[in-house]
Amino acid sequence: MLKLEFLSGARKGEQAILNIASDEATSRPQIREDDVIKFTATLDREARVKLVLHEIQMYATSRKQDGDSWIYEWSPGLGEYRHHCFFQNYYGLASLDLLIEDFEPSNLTLEYALVSPSSSKILIEYQEIEVLAKSENASRVDAMINFLSSQDSNLIASVFRVTRLRAGFIGDEGRSDSQYLDRIEKNTRELERVTRALFRNPILKSRAQTRLVVPNEHSVPDDSTISWINDNTSEIYQTDDQFSSFFEIDDVHFNANKILETYVTTSSDCYENRVIHGYVVLLKRAVKSILDSMKSRKFVQEKEPPKGYASFFTQINKYSTIINKNKIQRCSGLDLRLGAILSKLKKLIPVSNLHLGVPQLTPKAKSNPIYREVFVRMIEFMRFGKPSWDVNDELLSITSVPKLFEYYCLFIVREKIESFIAKENPAHRAENEATENISKFSYAFRELTINLLYEPSYWTHGHHNAKSAQLINSEGWTRSKLEKFKYNSDPLIDFSVGKRGTTGPHARRSPDLVVQVEAPGRQTLSIIIDAKYTGNEKAFLDYLPDLTMKYIHGIHDKATGHQQTVALIIINPTSDLEERTRHFHSESYSIHGSSPVIPALLVSSLDFTTAELQASDFHNNIIKVLELVTNMQSINEKEKVKLSIVA
């Protein structure tokens, strides 16, 4: 079990127990996002233990031995004014797990209901917790999901993904590299291809049968015919017509009223074809299970949340169908396609029953490439098993409000770019290149190309990922490595401490959004936008200087060292329904002034109720910066020499 101890607030001194996850519908514990909590786990041996909250893994802050048991604790850290809240800005369902490393399964004394072994690691899954958001955060989430639900369903499907460590497929040891529906869709596409050839040359079962017929010149007697005539001599009569006679004995011709004839019939009702039918039915059932999960998900009735807090489940039902619209459409389309295949199979290759188990490769199936391919695909599909999530889990996987705010900013900035292009050319509707992911949107504008990038990576110079890159992270030092020596009275002996690394996955800078404006034969110019779910003052005083160093002075052209950023914008939500823009430069030198300074630095606080409107400050800020950068790229060479970017 996992014990929770509340250290502050109305529940100070209380304790709660999280039980091992099970399939039974039980009431979920409710925790407020600003509760300060200490977690405690007791194991029967010493091990390396991590507490896992979705994709975040944390080692215990302390551990001690108590008799034959080991107690692991995760205590909250101390912030500037108070202890950190473990679930701050989380909303919805939180999945807490224990990841035990180098733990021998044979030494476990507890009977875990859900234990997922992975080599030397064991994942113990605990029941889900519902994290209640403060009313302010809940209303913001409501506004953001409402906006996102109106966007392209194909793109939204790539936003809401299950990210927790336990996500995956039942029976596949947690592998989740491809989604269940994607796998069904791929298998259906391949099945449509191979069945075209299968219908032309199916495997048929041959069987000899007998029937009584009137003999004619085409009759072919065999041993069974002779045996039948020998037992039925009353059917024989003598004839003078040797041409119509059926047989002769000692030059005497005989005929028969009827004879027993053997003939061969073919039937498609064989094991191999039963497997084909079963495979189609299996795929149809898989599609139906996803559709059913959207319609029949039952939530345990929770108690009323405390005053001033909101439950995610009061909002989820309003948007789940909209968010999952794309998945519903895909499932419906797949069901129709599989139904068409099954109907044609029943007509051209009928069978008496289905084989729905794991198929065995028979000699006939092995020797037939088409059947062999279908058999192998069915085996692979069944091996991966069924998903351990349903469609609504994509909505429930909103693990933090700040991350949701990032997605909101991505799509609203995308909307502003399209609005800007449409304003310049009302007759032309802004269209981005066809895409089913959110990493890049591209638009044609005048002779320019405008790209909106989501979380691009700029690797440090010398990193293997920077070999073919145009832009690199040019920083030489990592602040966090040096900060711990800030108050040392003695100078560092090793001056190389804190140098920026050139290996590993973290040797990079990755802004939330980058708007690139490309012009033929000219240097690409960029607008860097970062979403910060915080107040205006903190964004301006803390994040703007920090990101100016990281993104303005830390990202350059690898070949020339040129700095390409025209503006750095931090977007944050307003806290009082009033939009505010805080420019680093004075009014005359801001983006709206008579002599705008480049690069421009500003914090734009948006109001969710007005951000989409053209009259909003946020809208005007984004449009103005787009005007600046596109005008810079469109000016002629004579004017261009008057402008320079200094960083």
Secondary structure, 3 states (H helix, E strand, C coil): CEEEEECCHHHCCCEEEECECCCCCCCCCEEECCCCEEEEEEECCCCEEEEEECCEEEECCEEEEECCEEEEEECCCECCCCECCCCCCCCEEECEEEEEECCCHHHCCCCCCCEEEECCEEEEEECCEEEEEEHHHHHHHHHHHHHHCCCCHHHHHHHCCCCCCCCCECCCCCCCCCCHHHHHHHHHHHHHHHHHHHHHCCCCEEEEEEEEECCCCCCCCCHHHHHHHHHCHHHEEECCCCCCCCEEECCEEEEECCEEEEEEEEECCCHHHHHHHHHHHHHHHHHHHHHHHHHHCCCCCCCCCCCCEECCHHHHHHHHHHHCHHHHHHHHHHHHHHHHHHHHHHHHCCCCCCCCCCCCCCHHHHHCHHHHHHHHHHHHHHHHCCECCCCHHHHHCCCCHHHHHHHHHHHHHHHHHHHHHHHHCCCCCCCCCCCCCCCEEEEEECCEEEEEEECCCEEECCCHHHCCCCEEECCCECHHHHHCCCCCCCCCCCCCCCECCCCCCCCEECCCEEEEEECCCCCCEEEEEEECCCCHHHHHHHHHHHHHHHHHCCEEECCCCCCCEEEEEEEEECCCCCCEEEECCCHHHCCCCCCCCCCEEEEEEECCCCCCCCCCHHHHHHHHHHHHHHHHHHCCHHHHCCCCCCC
